[in-house]
Amino acid sequence: MGSTVCRAVNADPDLELVAAVDPHHAGLDMHQVTGCDLPLQVAPDGQAFIDAGVDVVVDFTHLDAARGNLLWLAEHGIHAVAGTTGFSDDDYAEFRTAFSDSNCVIAPNFAIGAILMMRFAEMAAPFFETAEIVELHHDAKLDAPSGTAMLTAERMADASSEWAADPTKTEILVGARGGRGPADIRVHSLRLRGMVAHQEVILGTTGQTLSIRHDSYDRDSFMPGVVLAVKAVPGRPGLTIGLDSLLDL
């Protein structure tokens, strides 16, 4: 994902790629790592951001690393855009306090189509009594359910308080009905090779169902949202969660 972000930033005429940090590729020429023809080498740590005078850093690391990275960026007054999922309410509270001299946008999904999918599911929720969410990701994803699935369930639960009870009395295989999300909306997670990021929301009421699905087939699908967040974050004080407000949804 980092290489894709570097190429997207480098390709945007309004942005300038000035540094990249990856301890596993430190010392390599930028072209070797990202394909960007820039006279830069990949750096081993965040000091490169300070040396380069960066305005915004994009973080797509894993959860434990991202916690420390975001707090370090806040401490040094650097704006942050993060696509890492799994942060707790305590994490968000800490980020809200930390980002006082700079700003942060955290989004579980940067695909604009996925943001619309969540909005459509939220709009549909009051008209249906039952709903389930199926999210499908590549087999290297470490957390389940995805942040997008959890956020979708939260928004649907907030949009309607009237959901039918699950009729299941016996699970032949424990977990066969998925996990219980907000309002007991069932969430099912699939991890398969060949997938990138996919989600389907299925809503049902008497005599009809509604399926709302989004598919990302390539990491490039996230880049318009990443670039949008990079450009917007300097003007979004404190912590912003999700791209919705950046899209006026």
C-alpha positions in Angstrom: 0.0 0.0 0.0 2.8 2.4 0.8 4.3 2.2 -2.7 0.9 2.8 -4.2 0.4 5.9 -2.0 3.8 7.2 -3.0 3.0 6.9 -6.7 -0.4 8.5 -6.2 1.1 11.5 -4.4 3.9 11.8 -6.9 1.4 11.8 -9.8 -0.8 14.6 -8.3 0.3 18.0 -9.6 -0.7 19.7 -6.4 1.3 17.5 -4.1 5.0 16.8 -3.7 6.5 13.5 -2.4 9.5 14.5 -0.3 10.1 11.4 2.0 9.3 7.8 2.5 9.9 5.7 5.6 10.1 1.9 5.7 12.7 0.1 7.9 12.5 -3.0 5.7 13.5 -1.0 2.6 15.7 1.6 4.1 18.6 2.8 1.9 17.0 1.7 -1.4 16.4 4.1 -4.2 12.8 5.4 -4.4 12.5 4.1 -7.9 13.3 0.5 -6.7 10.6 0.6 -4.1 7.8 2.6 -5.7 8.7 3.2 -9.4 8.8 7.0 -8.8 11.6 8.7 -10.5 12.8 10.8 -7.6 16.3 11.5 -6.2 15.3 10.0 -2.8 16.2 7.0 -0.7 13.7 5.3 1.6 14.5 6.2 5.1 14.6 4.0 8.3 12.7 6.3 10.7 10.6 9.4 11.2 13.6 11.8 11.4 13.4 11.8 7.6 10.0 13.6 7.8 11.5 16.3 10.0 14.5 16.7 7.8 12.3 17.0 4.7 9.9 19.5 6.4 6.9 17.4 5.5 3.3 18.8 5.9 1.4 15.6 5.9 2.4 11.9 6.5 0.3 9.0 5.3 0.4 5.9 7.5 -0.8 2.5 6.4 1.1 0.4 8.9 -0.3 -2.2 11.4 -2.2 -1.2 14.5 0.7 -1.3 17.1 3.0 0.7 14.9 0.3 3.2 13.9 -0.5 4.1 17.5 3.0 5.2 18.1 3.4 6.8 14.7 0.4 9.0 15.0 1.4 10.2 18.5 4.9 10.9 17.3 3.5 13.0 14.4 1.2 14.9 16.7 4.1 15.6 19.0 6.1 17.1 16.1 3.2 19.1 14.7 2.8 17.1 11.5 -0.6 16.4 9.9 -1.5 12.7 9.6 -3.7 10.6 7.3 -4.1 7.0 8.5 -5.7 3.9 6.9 -5.0 1.5 9.8 -8.0 -0.1 11.4 -8.7 -1.5 14.8 -8.2 1.6 17.0 -10.1 1.5 20.3 -12.2 4.3 21.8 -9.3 5.0 24.1 -7.0 5.4 21.1 -9.3 7.9 19.5 -9.6 9.8 22.8 -5.8 10.0 23.0 -5.5 11.2 19.4 -8.1 13.9 20.0 -6.0 15.2 22.9 -2.6 14.8 21.1 -3.5 16.5 17.8 -3.7 20.1 19.0 -0.9 21.6 16.8 -1.7 19.5 13.8 -4.6 17.5 12.4 -5.4 13.8 11.7 -7.8 12.0 9.4 -8.3 8.3 10.1 -10.5 6.3 7.7 -11.2 2.5 7.8 -11.7 2.7 4.0 -10.5 5.2 1.4 -12.5 3.8 -1.5 -15.1 6.4 -2.3 -17.5 3.7 -3.5 -17.2 2.0 0.0 -18.1 5.3 1.7 -21.2 5.5 -0.5 -22.1 1.9 0.3 -22.1 2.7 4.0 -24.2 5.7 3.5 -26.7 3.8 1.3 -26.9 1.1 4.0 -27.6 3.7 6.7 -30.3 5.2 4.5 -32.0 1.8 3.9 -31.8 0.6 7.5 -35.1 2.2 8.8 -37.1 0.4 6.1 -35.9 -3.2 6.9 -36.2 -5.3 10.0 -33.3 -7.7 9.4 -29.8 -7.2 8.0 -26.4 -8.9 7.8 -23.0 -7.8 6.6 -20.5 -10.0 4.7 -17.0 -8.6 4.3 -14.3 -10.3 2.2 -10.6 -9.5 2.3 -7.3 -10.9 1.2 -5.7 -13.6 3.3 -3.0 -11.3 4.8 -5.5 -9.1 6.7 -4.9 -9.5 10.4 -8.1 -8.1 12.0 -11.7 -9.3 11.7 -14.3 -8.0 11.2 -12.9 -5.2 9.1 -13.2 -1.6 10.3 -15.5 -0.9 7.4 -17.9 -3.6 8.4 -17.9 -2.5 12.0 -18.5 1.1 11.0 -21.3 0.1 8.6 -23.1 -1.9 11.4 -22.7 1.1 13.8 -24.2 3.5 11.3 -27.1 1.1 10.5 -27.8 0.6 14.2 -27.8 4.3 14.8 -30.3 4.8 11.9 -32.9 2.3 13.2 -33.7 0.9 16.7 -36.2 -1.7 15.4 -34.5 -4.9 14.4 -36.0 -8.4 14.4 -34.5 -10.9 16.8 -32.2 -13.7 15.4 -34.4 -16.8 15.1 -31.4 -19.2 15.5 -31.8 -21.6 18.4 -28.9 -24.0 17.7 -25.5 -23.5 16.0 -24.3 -26.8 14.7 -20.9 -25.1 14.2 -20.1 -22.4 16.8 -19.8 -19.1 15.0 -21.8 -20.2 12.0 -24.0 -17.2 12.4 -21.1 -14.7 12.4 -20.3 -12.2 15.1 -22.8 -9.9 16.8 -22.3 -6.3 15.8 -24.2 -3.2 17.0 -27.9 -3.9 17.4 -27.0 -7.6 17.0 -26.5 -7.1 13.3 -24.6 -10.2 12.2 -21.2 -9.7 10.6 -19.4 -12.4 8.6 -15.7 -12.2 7.7 -14.1 -14.1 4.8 -10.3 -14.3 4.2 -9.4 -15.6 0.8 -6.4 -15.4 -1.6 -7.3 -13.4 -4.7 -9.5 -10.9 -2.8 -8.6 -7.3 -2.1 -11.5 -5.6 -0.2 -15.2 -6.4 -0.7 -18.3 -5.9 1.3 -22.0 -6.7 0.9 -24.8 -5.5 3.1 -28.0 -7.6 2.8 -31.2 -6.2 4.2 -34.5 -8.0 4.3 -38.2 -7.3 5.0 -41.5 -9.0 4.1 -41.3 -10.2 0.5 -38.1 -8.5 -0.5 -34.4 -8.0 0.1 -31.9 -5.3 -0.8 -28.2 -6.0 -1.5 -25.7 -3.2 -1.4 -22.2 -4.3 -2.5 -18.9 -2.7 -3.1 -15.7 -4.3 -4.5 -12.2 -3.0 -4.6 -10.2 -5.1 -7.1 -7.0 -3.1 -6.9 -5.3 -0.9 -4.3 -5.5 2.0 -6.8 -9.2 2.2 -5.8 -8.2 3.7 -2.5 -6.0 6.4 -3.9 -8.5 9.1 -4.8 -9.7 9.0 -1.2 -6.1 9.1 0.1 -5.2 12.2 -2.1 -8.5 13.8 -1.0 -7.6 13.3 2.7 -4.0 14.6 2.2 -5.3 17.8 0.7 -8.1 18.3 3.2 -6.3 17.4 6.5 -4.6 20.8 7.0 -8.0 22.4 7.1 -9.7 19.8 9.4 -8.8 20.8 13.0 -8.1 17.9 15.4 -9.2 14.4 14.7 -11.5 13.4 11.8 -12.8 9.8 11.5 -13.9 8.7 8.1 -14.1 10.4 4.7 -17.8 11.2 5.0 -17.4 14.7 6.1 -14.8 15.3 3.4 -17.4 14.3 0.8 -20.2 16.2 2.5 -22.2 13.0 3.1 
